[in-house]
Amino acid sequence: MEPGAFDTAVGAALLFGMPAAVLFVAAALRRLSVPRWTWGVFAAGIVGVLVLLDGAGDVRYPIPGATPFEDFGQWVGLALGCVGVAVNGAVCALLGGFRRPARPSLQVSGREARVLSGAYLALASALVVPVVSWSCGLGLPSPLLTVPLLAVGVALFGLALTLRSRRLGLLPEDDRPSVVSLWPADAVTGVLLTAILVVANGSLGGGVPDRVRTVPDAEERRSTSPAPDPDWPGPVPTGHTTLDAAAVEAGTRRALADTVRWAGPLDDLSSPTPARASAPPVSLTEERCDGGVRWTGSLVLPSVTPQDVADAVQRGWERSGYAVVDRAMGTDFLMPVEDALPVRRMALGGGQDGVHVEVESFCVPR
């Protein structure tokens, strides 16, 4: 996915999707006539959502080599989206807790209210899924996941309107209710806006953003990069990083954590029957070097299909700005081809206990 499009899509999902989802959930609870204590649980859930989003950081997907404005949408969307969630959640919790529960009426019967609540919850799910995927580090979800949720919500909403229309059609004209509330005009508007947001985001694609490749000029490459091996026709790695010590340590740790995620489900090789293994812990060792400090770490990823795991891990590193620069004795060595990356070298090999990953960061002053 093109970085600018990704940034726009995530910003819109965070800014508009989260606050709208809060309103949809509140509308569903209101239509279900839940007890007043339920609104306290609703308010606690809003606080939990804000805590989880705060843990996602200001920008989940910084782009190496990008200008400060190329990840502006994510930062603004998260900040203002959290404000919208807090405001909408507080207002809905207060109104729901102090107002009398909605009762079935000529406007909406009990059955129609239940169908309508299902529609609201489906629409809220369609808006929340991109936010959850983004905050978990999975990028944007495929439209194959969000559009069906939208379709379910629209279908249930259409069913509620159909049931209402048939019910009112059986009443004498004098007994039909007059328009004393914004419903269903407000719900129709909400459905249309949700459809526009979900479809627009889905049309941009899914996954994580493509990395911005910065190609240094010839003079810079000669002065900062190691001399290419004439026997190796591959890419020429960079020999330094523009990151400081804190960023190098955090980036190296994140690279190992992403490696576990890219590897996917792991296997317990000691089990006589197929069984899943827990993810290996991520830890770094700080070492002194000539220029200051560096960090090293290693992982063992047990799998009955090590080649598939190794391929998945290598593809993840390549998407992050690294490239294979050498191969020896069944081990691939990856190094960065961009300046704003923390790991100087990654070794990817295998053994009887699974896929082995070893990383070594750049040496940076502290």
C-alpha positions, 0 to 999 in steps of 0.5 A: 500500500502506498505510504500516503494512501495508508496514512490517509486511510488510517487517519480517517479510520481513527478520526471518524471511525472510533467516535462513530462506533461509540455512538453506534454501540450506545444506540444499540444499548439504548434500543435494547433498554438495558439496565442503568448499571450497564452504562457504567460498564460502557463507560469503563469500556471507553476508558479501557479503549483509550488506555489501549490506544494510548499504548499504540503510540502516536504513530505505529508505522513510522516510515524510514526516510519520510518527511515529518508530514508523511505520517501526519494523518496517523498522529492527528487521527489518533489524537483527535479520535481519542478526544472524540471517543472520550467526549462521545462516551462520556455524553452517552454514558451520562444520558443513558444512566440518567434517562429513562430506558426507551420503551417499545412504542409506535415508533419502534416495536420491541422486535424492531428495536432488537433488529436495529440494535444488531444493525448498530453493532454490526456497523460499529464492528465495521468501523472498529476492525481497522482500528484494532488491526492498526493498533495490533501492528497488522496494518489495515484489514482487507476489505473482505473483512470490513465490507461483509460487516457493513453489509450485515449492518445495512441488511439488518437496518433495512429489515428493521425499516421493512418491519416498521413499514409493514406494522404501520401499514396495518394501522388506521391512518389516524393512529400512525405516529407523527414524526416526533424524533429524528429517527429513522433519518439520523440512522439513515445518515449514520449508515450512509456515512459509515458505508462511505468511510468503510468503502473508501478505506477498503478501496485503498487496499490493505496491509502495511505501507510500502517502505519509502526507498531513499537512494543516496547519491554516488558520492555518499554511497562511496563514503558511507557504504562498505565496498561491494563484493565483486562476487556478490551482485546483490544490493549494497548495504548502508554502513551507518544509521541516523538513529540515536541510541534510544531509537536503535535499542527500541528499533532492534527490540521491535524488529525481533518482536516483529520477527516473531509475528511474521513467523506465524504459529510455531510448533512444539517439536517436543510433543508427540502429537501436533501442538502449538508452541508459545512465542519465544521471549524477546531480549537484548544484550547490551555490548560495548563497542568502539563507537559506544554501545550496540545491542544483540539478540537471538531467537529460535523459532520451532517449526515443522516447516522451517523453510516456510517460516524462514521465507515469511521472516525474510519477506518481513525484513525485506519489507522493513528495508533490509536485503540479503547481502550474502549467503554462507553455509545455509545462512542468509545475512540481511543488512539495511539499505536505508539509513534510518534503520537500527539493525546492522546485520541479521543472520537467518539460518536453521537447525534441528530445533527450528529457524535461528535468527540473530541480530546485531544493531549499529554501534552508536554513541550514548 
